[in-house]
Amino acid sequence: MRVRRGQAFRQEVERYGLRFCCEDCAFFDDDSERCAHGWPTEEHRRARYEHGEPDDWVLYCKEFELR
C-alpha cells in the first residue's frame, strides 16, 4: 500500500506514534538487516524516510507485524 507522506501524515506519525519501517517489524532481523521472509527492505527502511523527500510516498509492507 502507498500513502503520500505529506504534512498531515507527518503530523499523524508524531501524534499517534505510528511505526511502519522494517526496524519496527517482528520479521526484521537486526543482525543481518534482512526480512525473515525474504522480502526486499530498501523501500521500507527508516533511513529512507528520515533522509527522503518530505512529500514522497510511504510504502507499507503487507507482512508488517509490529514488534
Buried (B, 14 or more C-beta within 10 A) or exposed (E): EEEEBEEEBBEEBEEEEEEBBBBBBEBBEEEEEBBEEEBEBEBBBEEBBEEEEEEEBBBEBEEBEEE
